[in-house]
Amino acid sequence: DAALRARKESSTRFVSLNKRWKFQWHESAKALVRRDSITKLTAATLDDVEWGDIDVPSNWELHGHGFPIYTNVNYIFEHTP
């Protein structure tokens, strides 16, 4: 009951990801791994100077990366978000 009344933002375990993030789009993860090692990509010293920025939440396809994927057919099951 207390959990339902509490605000998630007041929890010490809550971290909002909403902000501007460094972003670099690649056509596939395989191409990225071939170019750079996973160790290099996850290092604290990663050089992201040439990367762009993207606001989160967002949709990278609407910012010129890749192409939007959507469906114009009805769900076969009830969809109530």
Distance bins in CASP14 RR format, pairs under 12 A and 6 or more apart:
PFRMAT RR
TARGET T0000
AUTHOR 0000-0000-0000
RMODE 2
METHOD distances of the structure
MODEL  1
2 10 0 0 0 0 0 1 0 0 0 0 0
2 11 0 0 0 0 0 1 0 0 0 0 0
3 10 0 0 0 0 0 1 0 0 0 0 0
3 11 0 0 0 0 1 0 0 0 0 0 0
6 12 0 0 0 0 0 1 0 0 0 0 0
6 13 0 0 0 0 0 1 0 0 0 0 0
6 14 0 0 0 0 0 1 0 0 0 0 0
7 14 0 0 0 0 1 0 0 0 0 0 0
7 16 0 0 0 0 0 1 0 0 0 0 0
8 14 1 0 1 0 0 0 0 0 0 0 0
8 15 0 0 0 0 0 1 0 0 0 0 0
8 16 0 0 0 0 1 0 0 0 0 0 0
9 15 0 0 0 0 1 0 0 0 0 0 0
9 16 1 0 0 1 0 0 0 0 0 0 0
9 18 0 0 0 0 0 1 0 0 0 0 0
16 56 0 0 0 0 1 0 0 0 0 0 0
16 57 0 0 0 0 0 1 0 0 0 0 0
17 54 0 0 0 0 0 1 0 0 0 0 0
17 55 0 0 0 0 0 1 0 0 0 0 0
17 56 1 0 1 0 0 0 0 0 0 0 0
17 57 0 0 0 0 1 0 0 0 0 0 0
17 58 0 0 0 0 0 1 0 0 0 0 0
18 54 0 0 0 0 0 1 0 0 0 0 0
18 55 0 0 0 0 1 0 0 0 0 0 0
18 56 1 0 1 0 0 0 0 0 0 0 0
18 57 1 0 0 1 0 0 0 0 0 0 0
18 58 0 0 0 0 1 0 0 0 0 0 0
19 53 0 0 0 0 1 0 0 0 0 0 0
19 54 0 0 0 0 0 1 0 0 0 0 0
19 55 1 0 0 1 0 0 0 0 0 0 0
19 56 1 0 0 1 0 0 0 0 0 0 0
19 57 0 0 0 0 0 1 0 0 0 0 0
19 58 0 0 0 0 0 1 0 0 0 0 0
20 51 0 0 0 0 0 1 0 0 0 0 0
20 52 0 0 0 0 1 0 0 0 0 0 0
20 53 1 0 1 0 0 0 0 0 0 0 0
20 54 1 0 0 1 0 0 0 0 0 0 0
20 55 1 0 1 0 0 0 0 0 0 0 0
20 56 1 0 0 1 0 0 0 0 0 0 0
20 57 0 0 0 0 0 1 0 0 0 0 0
20 58 0 0 0 0 1 0 0 0 0 0 0
20 63 0 0 0 0 0 1 0 0 0 0 0
21 48 0 0 0 0 1 0 0 0 0 0 0
21 51 0 0 0 0 1 0 0 0 0 0 0
21 52 0 0 0 0 1 0 0 0 0 0 0
21 53 1 0 0 1 0 0 0 0 0 0 0
21 54 1 0 1 0 0 0 0 0 0 0 0
21 55 1 0 0 1 0 0 0 0 0 0 0
21 56 1 0 1 0 0 0 0 0 0 0 0
21 57 0 0 0 0 0 1 0 0 0 0 0
21 58 0 0 0 0 1 0 0 0 0 0 0
21 60 0 0 0 0 0 1 0 0 0 0 0
21 63 0 0 0 0 0 1 0 0 0 0 0
22 46 0 0 0 0 1 0 0 0 0 0 0
22 47 0 0 0 0 0 1 0 0 0 0 0
22 48 1 0 1 0 0 0 0 0 0 0 0
22 49 0 0 0 0 1 0 0 0 0 0 0
22 50 0 0 0 0 1 0 0 0 0 0 0
22 51 1 0 1 0 0 0 0 0 0 0 0
22 52 1 0 0 1 0 0 0 0 0 0 0
22 53 1 0 0 1 0 0 0 0 0 0 0
22 54 0 0 0 0 1 0 0 0 0 0 0
22 55 0 0 0 0 0 1 0 0 0 0 0
22 56 0 0 0 0 0 1 0 0 0 0 0
23 48 0 0 0 0 1 0 0 0 0 0 0
23 50 0 0 0 0 0 1 0 0 0 0 0
23 51 1 0 0 1 0 0 0 0 0 0 0
23 52 1 0 1 0 0 0 0 0 0 0 0
23 53 1 0 0 1 0 0 0 0 0 0 0
23 54 1 1 0 0 0 0 0 0 0 0 0
23 55 0 0 0 0 1 0 0 0 0 0 0
23 56 0 0 0 0 1 0 0 0 0 0 0
23 58 0 0 0 0 1 0 0 0 0 0 0
23 59 0 0 0 0 0 1 0 0 0 0 0
23 60 1 0 0 1 0 0 0 0 0 0 0
23 63 0 0 0 0 1 0 0 0 0 0 0
23 64 0 0 0 0 0 1 0 0 0 0 0
23 65 0 0 0 0 1 0 0 0 0 0 0
24 31 0 0 0 0 0 1 0 0 0 0 0
24 32 0 0 0 0 1 0 0 0 0 0 0
24 35 0 0 0 0 0 1 0 0 0 0 0
24 36 0 0 0 0 0 1 0 0 0 0 0
24 41 0 0 0 0 1 0 0 0 0 0 0
24 46 0 0 0 0 0 1 0 0 0 0 0
24 47 0 0 0 0 0 1 0 0 0 0 0
24 48 1 0 0 1 0 0 0 0 0 0 0
24 49 0 0 0 0 0 1 0 0 0 0 0
24 50 1 0 0 1 0 0 0 0 0 0 0
24 51 1 0 1 0 0 0 0 0 0 0 0
24 52 1 0 0 1 0 0 0 0 0 0 0
24 53 0 0 0 0 0 1 0 0 0 0 0
24 54 0 0 0 0 1 0 0 0 0 0 0
24 60 0 0 0 0 0 1 0 0 0 0 0
24 65 0 0 0 0 1 0 0 0 0 0 0
25 31 0 0 0 0 0 1 0 0 0 0 0
25 32 0 0 0 0 1 0 0 0 0 0 0
25 51 0 0 0 0 1 0 0 0 0 0 0
25 52 0 0 0 0 1 0 0 0 0 0 0
25 54 0 0 0 0 1 0 0 0 0 0 0
25 59 0 0 0 0 0 1 0 0 0 0 0
25 60 1 0 1 0 0 0 0 0 0 0 0
25 61 0 0 0 0 1 0 0 0 0 0 0
25 63 0 0 0 0 1 0 0 0 0 0 0
25 64 0 0 0 0 1 0 0 0 0 0 0
25 65 1 1 0 0 0 0 0 0 0 0 0
25 66 1 0 0 1 0 0 0 0 0 0 0
25 67 0 0 0 0 0 1 0 0 0 0 0
26 32 1 0 1 0 0 0 0 0 0 0 0
26 33 0 0 0 0 1 0 0 0 0 0 0
26 34 0 0 0 0 0 1 0 0 0 0 0
26 35 0 0 0 0 1 0 0 0 0 0 0
26 36 0 0 0 0 1 0 0 0 0 0 0
26 41 0 0 0 0 0 1 0 0 0 0 0
26 51 0 0 0 0 0 1 0 0 0 0 0
26 60 0 0 0 0 0 1 0 0 0 0 0
26 65 0 0 0 0 1 0 0 0 0 0 0
26 66 0 0 0 0 0 1 0 0 0 0 0
27 34 0 0 0 0 0 1 0 0 0 0 0
27 35 0 0 0 0 0 1 0 0 0 0 0
27 65 0 0 0 0 1 0 0 0 0 0 0
27 66 1 0 0 1 0 0 0 0 0 0 0
27 67 0 0 0 0 0 1 0 0 0 0 0
28 34 0 0 0 0 1 0 0 0 0 0 0
28 35 0 0 0 0 0 1 0 0 0 0 0
28 66 0 0 0 0 0 1 0 0 0 0 0
29 35 0 0 0 0 0 1 0 0 0 0 0
29 36 0 0 0 0 0 1 0 0 0 0 0
29 38 0 0 0 0 0 1 0 0 0 0 0
29 41 0 0 0 0 0 1 0 0 0 0 0
30 36 0 0 0 0 0 1 0 0 0 0 0
32 38 0 0 0 0 1 0 0 0 0 0 0
32 40 0 0 0 0 0 1 0 0 0 0 0
32 41 1 0 0 1 0 0 0 0 0 0 0
32 42 0 0 0 0 0 1 0 0 0 0 0
33 39 0 0 0 0 0 1 0 0 0 0 0
33 40 0 0 0 0 0 1 0 0 0 0 0
33 41 0 0 0 0 1 0 0 0 0 0 0
33 42 0 0 0 0 0 1 0 0 0 0 0
34 41 0 0 0 0 0 1 0 0 0 0 0
35 41 0 0 0 0 1 0 0 0 0 0 0
36 42 0 0 0 0 0 1 0 0 0 0 0
36 43 0 0 0 0 0 1 0 0 0 0 0
36 46 0 0 0 0 1 0 0 0 0 0 0
36 47 0 0 0 0 0 1 0 0 0 0 0
36 48 0 0 0 0 0 1 0 0 0 0 0
37 43 0 0 0 0 1 0 0 0 0 0 0
37 46 0 0 0 0 0 1 0 0 0 0 0
38 46 0 0 0 0 0 1 0 0 0 0 0
39 45 0 0 0 0 0 1 0 0 0 0 0
39 46 0 0 0 0 0 1 0 0 0 0 0
40 46 1 0 0 1 0 0 0 0 0 0 0
40 47 0 0 0 0 1 0 0 0 0 0 0
40 48 0 0 0 0 0 1 0 0 0 0 0
41 47 0 0 0 0 0 1 0 0 0 0 0
41 48 0 0 0 0 0 1 0 0 0 0 0
41 51 0 0 0 0 0 1 0 0 0 0 0
51 65 0 0 0 0 0 1 0 0 0 0 0
52 60 0 0 0 0 0 1 0 0 0 0 0
52 63 0 0 0 0 1 0 0 0 0 0 0
52 64 0 0 0 0 0 1 0 0 0 0 0
52 65 0 0 0 0 0 1 0 0 0 0 0
53 60 0 0 0 0 0 1 0 0 0 0 0
53 63 0 0 0 0 1 0 0 0 0 0 0
54 60 1 0 0 1 0 0 0 0 0 0 0
54 61 0 0 0 0 0 1 0 0 0 0 0
54 62 0 0 0 0 0 1 0 0 0 0 0
54 63 1 0 0 1 0 0 0 0 0 0 0
54 64 0 0 0 0 0 1 0 0 0 0 0
54 65 0 0 0 0 1 0 0 0 0 0 0
55 62 0 0 0 0 0 1 0 0 0 0 0
55 63 0 0 0 0 1 0 0 0 0 0 0
56 63 0 0 0 0 0 1 0 0 0 0 0
58 64 0 0 0 0 0 1 0 0 0 0 0
58 65 0 0 0 0 0 1 0 0 0 0 0
59 65 0 0 0 0 1 0 0 0 0 0 0
59 66 0 0 0 0 0 1 0 0 0 0 0
59 67 0 0 0 0 0 1 0 0 0 0 0
59 68 1 0 0 1 0 0 0 0 0 0 0
59 69 0 0 0 0 0 1 0 0 0 0 0
59 70 0 0 0 0 0 1 0 0 0 0 0
60 66 1 0 0 1 0 0 0 0 0 0 0
60 67 0 0 0 0 0 1 0 0 0 0 0
60 68 0 0 0 0 1 0 0 0 0 0 0
60 69 0 0 0 0 0 1 0 0 0 0 0
61 67 1 0 0 1 0 0 0 0 0 0 0
61 68 1 0 1 0 0 0 0 0 0 0 0
61 69 1 0 0 1 0 0 0 0 0 0 0
61 70 0 0 0 0 1 0 0 0 0 0 0
62 68 1 0 0 1 0 0 0 0 0 0 0
62 69 0 0 0 0 0 1 0 0 0 0 0
62 70 0 0 0 0 0 1 0 0 0 0 0
71 79 0 0 0 0 0 1 0 0 0 0 0
73 79 0 0 0 0 0 1 0 0 0 0 0
75 81 0 0 0 0 0 1 0 0 0 0 0
END
